[in-house]
Amino acid sequence: MKLKLGLCAMLLSGLAYAYDVVIPANQLPANAQSFINTYFKGVTIGLVKKDLDSYDVTLADGTEIDFIITGEWKDVDGKYKAIPTGFLPANVVQKASSTQAGAQIIQVEKEVHGYKFKFNNGMKVYTDANGNILGQKFD
């Protein structure tokens, strides 16, 4: 009986650490704070949630940015509005954008060997780290 109670207690305590915890914005890693201040100048941080391996930041304008635990960006989602792209290599943005004339980038996600772009016309474009187009699909 004691063994079962001990195992249940360990399981429940492990689950408690897996949930997001709301933290103050000043507890973000310095490079994450710098990223926000540089590329989203003038937009305040609305909410910061931390879990075991990442930070989820929601800005006052609705933009969501995911950072890995070291503070490097992983995903920037404008929630259907254009996002700045100055944090990406210019040639990668240019090549991805050239496939979707007139469309704006509303989300970018860092993949293992490249990037996944989502445009406001519903297209997703996958590139390698050099900007070579790997594929695209309508979402």
Secondary structure per residue as TSV (DSSP state, phi and psi in degrees):
chain	resnum	aa	ss	phi	psi
A	1	M	-	360.0	-45.2
A	2	K	H	-63.1	-36.5
A	3	L	H	-63.4	-43.8
A	4	K	H	-63.7	-42.5
A	5	L	H	-64.9	-39.9
A	6	G	H	-63.9	-43.5
A	7	L	H	-64.5	-40.5
A	8	C	H	-63.6	-41.5
A	9	A	H	-63.6	-42.6
A	10	M	H	-64.3	-42.0
A	11	L	H	-62.7	-46.9
A	12	L	H	-65.9	-38.4
A	13	S	H	-69.2	-34.7
A	14	G	H	-65.1	-39.3
A	15	L	H	-67.3	-34.2
A	16	A	H	-63.5	-34.1
A	17	Y	H	-78.4	-15.1
A	18	A	H	-81.9	-15.9
A	19	Y	S	-80.9	157.1
A	20	D	-	-68.9	142.6
A	21	V	E	-120.6	129.8
A	22	V	E	-76.7	129.7
A	23	I	-	-127.8	160.4
A	24	P	-	-68.9	150.3
A	25	A	G	-59.6	-30.3
A	26	N	G	-72.4	-4.9
A	27	Q	G	-92.9	-0.1
A	28	L	S	-66.4	150.2
A	29	P	-	-58.3	151.0
A	30	A	H	-56.9	-40.0
A	31	N	H	-69.3	-29.9
A	32	A	H	-70.1	-42.3
A	33	Q	H	-62.7	-40.8
A	34	S	H	-64.2	-41.9
A	35	F	H	-56.9	-48.7
A	36	I	H	-64.9	-45.1
A	37	N	H	-66.0	-30.1
A	38	T	H	-80.6	-49.7
A	39	Y	H	-97.5	-13.5
A	40	F	S	-129.2	45.6
A	41	K	T	-55.7	130.9
A	42	G	T	86.9	-6.7
A	43	V	-	-100.3	125.0
A	44	T	-	-82.4	157.0
A	45	I	E	-84.1	124.5
A	46	G	E	-89.0	-41.3
A	47	L	E	-154.9	139.4
A	48	V	E	-127.8	125.2
A	49	K	E	-119.0	137.2
A	50	K	E	-119.5	137.0
A	51	D	-	-125.4	-162.0
A	52	L	S	-61.6	-34.4
A	53	D	S	-130.5	11.3
A	54	S	E	-161.2	168.2
A	55	Y	E	-120.8	134.2
A	56	D	E	-112.7	117.8
A	57	V	E	-113.8	131.5
A	58	T	E	-114.4	122.8
A	59	L	E	-86.3	163.9
A	60	A	T	-61.1	-26.2
A	61	D	T	-87.2	4.8
A	62	G	S	97.2	-13.1
A	63	T	-	-61.8	137.8
A	64	E	E	-115.0	132.2
A	65	I	E	-126.2	128.0
A	66	D	E	-105.3	132.0
A	67	F	E	-118.5	143.7
A	68	I	E	-73.4	169.9
A	69	I	T	-60.2	-23.0
A	70	T	T	-81.6	-7.6
A	71	G	S	97.8	5.3
A	72	E	-	-84.2	139.7
A	73	W	E	-67.4	147.7
A	74	K	E	-122.2	-37.1
A	75	D	E	-152.2	135.2
A	76	V	E	-126.0	119.9
A	77	D	E	-124.5	113.2
A	78	G	-	-78.3	-2.5
A	79	K	S	54.8	58.6
A	80	Y	S	75.7	13.3
A	81	K	S	-126.0	155.0
A	82	A	-	-61.6	144.4
A	83	I	-	-112.9	155.5
A	84	P	-	-69.5	152.5
A	85	T	-	-125.2	14.3
A	86	G	T	-63.8	-17.5
A	87	F	T	-84.9	-5.1
A	88	L	S	-102.9	153.4
A	89	P	-	-59.6	132.5
A	90	A	H	-58.8	-39.2
A	91	N	H	-66.9	-31.8
A	92	V	H	-69.3	-45.6
A	93	V	H	-61.6	-43.8
A	94	Q	H	-62.1	-45.3
A	95	K	H	-67.0	-42.4
A	96	A	H	-65.5	-43.9
A	97	S	H	-66.2	-30.4
A	98	S	H	-65.5	-19.5
A	99	T	T	-81.0	-16.3
A	100	Q	S	-129.9	71.6
A	101	A	T	-54.3	127.6
A	102	G	T	81.4	-7.3
A	103	A	-	-91.4	153.9
A	104	Q	-	-107.7	147.6
A	105	I	E	-78.5	123.7
A	106	I	E	-112.1	-11.0
A	107	Q	E	-157.0	142.8
A	108	V	E	-139.4	136.8
A	109	E	E	-127.5	134.2
A	110	K	E	-79.1	121.8
A	111	E	E	-99.6	177.3
A	112	V	T	-58.4	-46.8
A	113	H	T	-123.5	27.7
A	114	G	E	170.3	-143.9
A	115	Y	E	-139.2	154.7
A	116	K	E	-120.5	120.3
A	117	F	E	-105.7	140.5
A	118	K	E	-119.1	132.0
A	119	F	E	-106.6	160.4
A	120	N	T	-72.6	-2.0
A	121	N	T	-95.8	7.1
A	122	G	S	90.9	-0.5
A	123	M	E	-88.9	143.6
A	124	K	E	-112.0	133.8
A	125	V	E	-122.8	129.9
A	126	Y	E	-107.4	131.2
A	127	T	E	-129.0	161.7
A	128	D	E	-85.8	-176.9
A	129	A	T	-65.2	-20.1
A	130	N	T	-93.5	-2.1
A	131	G	-	94.4	-0.3
A	132	N	-	-67.5	131.2
A	133	I	E	-72.6	123.4
A	134	L	E	-96.8	-26.7
A	135	G	E	171.6	169.6
A	136	Q	E	-152.6	153.5
A	137	K	E	-152.7	155.1
A	138	F	E	-85.3	130.9
A	139	D	-	-98.8	360.0
